[in-house]
Amino acid sequence: MSYNFSETAIEYLKGVGPKRAELLRKELNIRCFGDLLQYYPFRYIDRTKFHKANEISNDLVYVQMKGKIVSTETVGKMRSSRFIAKFQDETGSIELVWFQGIKWIKEKIHLGEEYIVFGKPSVFNKTYNILHPDIESLAENQGEITEGLYPYYNSSEKLKSLGFTSRGISKITKTLINTAQSSIPETLTPEIINKYRFISREEALINIHFPANTEILQKAQLRIKFEELFYLQLSLLMMKQIRLSKTEGHRFGSVGNYFNTFYSKNLPFELTNAQKRVIKEIRLDLGSGKQMNRLLQGDVGSGKTLVALMCMLIAIDNNYQSCLMVPTEILANQHFETISRMLNGLGITVELLCGSTKKAKRKLIDEGLQSSNIHILIGTHALIEDTVQFANLGLVIIDEQHRFGVEQRSKLWEKNEKQPHILVMTATPIPRTLAMTLYGDLDYSAIDEMPPGRKLIKTYHYFDSARLKVFSFLKQQVTAGRQVYVVYPLINESETLDLKDLMDGYNSITREFPLPEYAVSIVHGQMKSADKDYEMQRFVKGETQLMVSTTVIEVGVDVPNASVMVIENAERFGLSQLHQLRGRVGRGAEQSYCILMTGNKLTSDGRKRIETMVRTTDGFEIAEADLKLRGPGDMQGTQQSGMLDLHLADIVKDEKLIKIARDLAIDILKEDPLISTAKNQKLKEQLLRMKKVKGSWEKIS
């Protein structure tokens, strides 16, 4: 199979056609033959094993049954309707229930006919049922029941309505493999295949879809996982190699008067050893003549902003401008005020540019940038507008980089002919495996030490039923002169999620903490910027004791007197966000607390998140747990959340395989930096195909 064959539009496969092809593109992102080959089964079932109705229990994750449909009924009307079929074998019966695709399933099943049913059993009204089961005619499946492992593919209700159930996808996949067999190209060299005793790519693809037994399935999975991870590492390491060897950068040759004066006279506190180490690493990059592309990770409160400022001073010492882009106006204002205060008396011009900046002020900023009179520009996504042009931009710093889309970030690189140095910062701790994989093309620095004298934040979990106890504790803290954050996940009521609404919460808080004894601020994303700033400033000045807020305060509020963070519906937040929110307290000398409020019913993942937060404040441990629960995001494309663009490999479970793949990629590049030798021809062909498919976003942090 040539790559042209692999790239053939899916509509040309027998059994698909234009209508089905369009739906495959929309629902599963299957556009061509190659996409279908890489659409792997999510589970395999031993088709020789069947459960009886009287064997069904809550302990069974999935069941396969054989029997007849003896009755059907439609319950409810319009959108709330559901279709119920009574499925019976010689030992008893179970209900099959559909909420979607009802018209299609009604046409598909017939009373008295024998079917094979597969699905996950659950209990409703003391009766076992299977929601949206896979159901196939016994007659159609007769020839396959003797097979060992049978593949199951994820589908959708729309696809099922056109016959693309798991079985339908299996059928067209078998057609494709039969067509392509003996023509599937190898993508690894003979040396790699022999070294690790891999099966061929063709054998792997056949057996990942239609394995003869468990042993050959495991060999197929290993081969495919390795290939995914190996090419991921090879492409990342090549990008880094090319950047270091070819991409020129501004040479910041000296550390001069601005940096030294600030260090000796304006430094607000002694740098930690970790901050000193990171600044040294960045200084070496800036003076190398190569473009810096470095990730700076530091937990909330570890002092990333001070490190960023000192890097900007090095740029100014070498007659270059800097910009700092942050995700919110609140944070931009805070950075502007903090940095302006720190630089007082040094003769450095700092300006602020946000979406709310007036037209006249924008004009002055544009003039100041192009005349080099502005040394540091701080702002939000307004910095990437085409009208914002620098005379000599040498350093771009992006704070909370995960909050920006890749396309947004890339626009800053294009502000100058020669690309500026890039420092991306994040407060989300990054596990070693993820840093190696997700940021393999970046240099990596970590501030893994907190400023001295900080007390650990104590974290507690309470159910809603303990709310009065929590209110009592908050009153004690307020009486002692402390301030409190209360954070909600939503602004308005949701019809689909049982969450406490922020406005309802605000009313509840103000009833419990009434004027004039108490004062309460409220801040959320739908407020006007001026109103938000007013409420925020009231809290900062201590005029209000409690702040009821959405996650707009996740970044951008630094109030040392705030000692308590209450997070409502904590089970609805991701671990990284919970960790960020908790980092808003613990900035003063007093003991600080984080209280996680949840409903009584928690999912398994929700319970794990809460338990992790209560157990540890170690950002790296939290990041490891978050990685396992959520996945790290697409690293070579533009996706920012969800699983990496790996079809089979898992960077948590396959950590050892990542190490093997990376070591191999390093060895190959040492011997053949450009992948240009004859023996690596297959590797070069595969890299070119990947580049064609993925585009060039992978060049941006």
Rosetta blueprint (number, residue, H / E / L):
1 M L
2 S L
3 Y H
4 N H
5 F H
6 S H
7 E L
8 T L
9 A E
10 I H
11 E H
12 Y H
13 L L
14 K L
15 G L
16 V L
17 G H
18 P H
19 K H
20 R H
21 A H
22 E H
23 L H
24 L H
25 R H
26 K H
27 E H
28 L H
29 N L
30 I L
31 R L
32 C E
33 F H
34 G H
35 D H
36 L H
37 L H
38 Q L
39 Y L
40 Y L
41 P L
42 F L
43 R E
44 Y E
45 I E
46 D E
47 R L
48 T L
49 K L
50 F L
51 H L
52 K L
53 A H
54 N H
55 E H
56 I L
57 S L
58 N L
59 D L
60 L L
61 V L
62 Y L
63 V E
64 Q E
65 M E
66 K E
67 G E
68 K E
69 I E
70 V E
71 S E
72 T E
73 E E
74 T E
75 V E
76 G L
77 K L
78 M H
79 R H
80 S H
81 S L
82 R E
83 F E
84 I E
85 A E
86 K E
87 F E
88 Q E
89 D E
90 E L
91 T L
92 G E
93 S E
94 I E
95 E E
96 L E
97 V E
98 W E
99 F L
100 Q L
101 G L
102 I H
103 K H
104 W H
105 I H
106 K H
107 E H
108 K H
109 I L
110 H L
111 L L
112 G L
113 E L
114 E E
115 Y E
116 I E
117 V E
118 F E
119 G E
120 K L
121 P E
122 S E
123 V E
124 F E
125 N L
126 K L
127 T E
128 Y E
129 N E
130 I E
131 L E
132 H L
133 P L
134 D E
135 I E
136 E E
137 S E
138 L H
139 A H
140 E H
141 N H
142 Q L
143 G L
144 E L
145 I L
146 T L
147 E L
148 G L
149 L E
150 Y E
151 P E
152 Y E
153 Y L
154 N L
155 S L
156 S L
157 E H
158 K H
159 L H
160 K H
161 S H
162 L L
163 G L
164 F L
165 T L
166 S H
167 R H
168 G H
169 I H
170 S H
171 K H
172 I H
173 T H
174 K H
175 T H
176 L H
177 I H
178 N H
179 T H
180 A H
181 Q L
182 S L
183 S L
184 I L
185 P L
186 E L
187 T L
188 L L
189 T L
190 P H
191 E H
192 I H
193 I H
194 N H
195 K H
196 Y H
197 R L
198 F L
199 I L
200 S L
201 R H
202 E H
203 E H
204 A H
205 L H
206 I H
207 N H
208 I H
209 H H
210 F L
211 P L
212 A L
213 N L
214 T H
215 E H
216 I H
217 L H
218 Q H
219 K H
220 A H
221 Q H
222 L H
223 R H
224 I H
225 K H
226 F H
227 E H
228 E H
229 L H
230 F H
231 Y H
232 L H
233 Q H
234 L H
235 S H
236 L H
237 L H
238 M H
239 M H
240 K H
241 Q H
242 I H
243 R H
244 L H
245 S H
246 K H
247 T L
248 E E
249 G L
250 H L
251 R L
252 F L
253 G L
254 S L
255 V L
256 G L
257 N H
258 Y H
259 F H
260 N H
261 T H
262 F H
263 Y H
264 S H
265 K H
266 N H
267 L L
268 P L
269 F L
270 E L
271 L L
272 T L
273 N H
274 A H
275 Q H
276 K H
277 R H
278 V H
279 I H
280 K H
281 E H
282 I H
283 R H
284 L H
285 D H
286 L H
287 G L
288 S L
289 G L
290 K E
291 Q L
292 M L
293 N E
294 R E
295 L E
296 L E
297 Q E
298 G E
299 D L
300 V L
301 G L
302 S L
303 G L
304 K H
305 T H
306 L H
307 V H
308 A H
309 L H
310 M H
311 C H
312 M H
313 L H
314 I H
315 A H
316 I H
317 D H
318 N L
319 N L
320 Y L
321 Q E
322 S E
323 C E
324 L E
325 M E
326 V L
327 P L
328 T L
329 E H
330 I H
331 L H
332 A H
333 N H
334 Q H
335 H H
336 F H
337 E H
338 T H
339 I H
340 S H
341 R H
342 M H
343 L L
344 N L
345 G L
346 L L
347 G L
348 I L
349 T L
350 V E
351 E E
352 L E
353 L E
354 C L
355 G L
356 S L
357 T L
358 K L
359 K H
360 A H
361 K H
362 R H
363 K H
364 L H
365 I H
366 D H
367 E H
368 G H
369 L H
370 Q H
371 S L
372 S L
373 N L
374 I L
375 H L
376 I E
377 L E
378 I E
379 G E
380 T L
381 H H
382 A H
383 L H
384 I H
385 E L
386 D L
387 T L
388 V L
389 Q L
390 F L
391 A L
392 N L
393 L E
394 G E
395 L E
396 V E
397 I E
398 I E
399 D L
400 E L
401 Q H
402 H H
403 R H
404 F L
405 G L
406 V H
407 E H
408 Q H
409 R H
410 S H
411 K H
412 L H
413 W H
414 E L
415 K L
416 N L
417 E L
418 K L
419 Q L
420 P L
421 H E
422 I E
423 L E
424 V E
425 M E
426 T E
427 A L
428 T L
429 P L
430 I L
431 P L
432 R H
433 T H
434 L H
435 A H
436 M H
437 T H
438 L H
439 Y L
440 G L
441 D L
442 L L
443 D E
444 Y E
445 S E
446 A E
447 I E
448 D L
449 E L
450 M L
451 P L
452 P L
453 G L
454 R L
455 K L
456 L L
457 I L
458 K E
459 T E
460 Y E
461 H E
462 Y E
463 F E
464 D H
465 S H
466 A H
467 R H
468 L H
469 K H
470 V H
471 F H
472 S H
473 F H
474 L H
475 K H
476 Q H
477 Q H
478 V H
479 T H
480 A L
481 G L
482 R L
483 Q E
484 V E
485 Y E
486 V E
487 V E
488 Y L
489 P L
490 L L
491 I L
492 N L
493 E L
494 S L
495 E L
496 T L
497 L L
498 D L
499 L L
500 K L
501 D L
502 L H
503 M H
504 D H
505 G H
506 Y H
507 N H
508 S H
509 I H
510 T H
511 R H
512 E H
513 F L
514 P L
515 L L
516 P L
517 E L
518 Y L
519 A L
520 V E
521 S E
522 I E
523 V E
524 H L
525 G L
526 Q L
527 M L
528 K L
529 S H
530 A H
531 D H
532 K H
533 D H
534 Y H
535 E H
536 M H
537 Q H
538 R H
539 F H
540 V H
541 K L
542 G L
543 E L
544 T L
545 Q L
546 L E
547 M E
548 V E
549 S E
550 T L
551 T H
552 V H
553 I H
554 E L
555 V L
556 G L
557 V L
558 D L
559 V L
560 P L
561 N L
562 A E
563 S E
564 V E
565 M E
566 V E
567 I E
568 E L
569 N L
570 A H
571 E H
572 R H
573 F L
574 G L
575 L H
576 S H
577 Q H
578 L H
579 H H
580 Q H
581 L H
582 R H
583 G L
584 R L
585 V L
586 G L
587 R L
588 G L
589 A L
590 E L
591 Q L
592 S L
593 Y E
594 C E
595 I E
596 L E
597 M E
598 T E
599 G L
600 N L
601 K L
602 L L
603 T L
604 S H
605 D H
606 G H
607 R H
608 K H
609 R H
610 I H
611 E H
612 T H
613 M H
614 V H
615 R H
616 T L
617 T L
618 D L
619 G H
620 F H
621 E H
622 I H
623 A H
624 E H
625 A H
626 D H
627 L H
628 K H
629 L H
630 R H
631 G L
632 P L
633 G L
634 D L
635 M L
636 Q L
637 G L
638 T L
639 Q L
640 Q L
641 S L
642 G L
643 M L
644 L L
645 D L
646 L L
647 H L
648 L L
649 A L
650 D L
651 I L
652 V L
653 K L
654 D L
655 E H
656 K H
657 L H
658 I H
659 K H
660 I H
661 A H
662 R H
663 D H
664 L H
665 A H
666 I H
667 D H
668 I H
669 L H
670 K H
671 E H
672 D L
673 P L
674 L L
675 I L
676 S L
677 T L
678 A H
679 K H
680 N H
681 Q H
682 K H
683 L H
684 K H
685 E H
686 Q H
687 L H
688 L H
689 R H
690 M H
691 K H
692 K H
693 V H
694 K H
695 G L
696 S L
697 W H
698 E H
699 K H
700 I L
701 S L
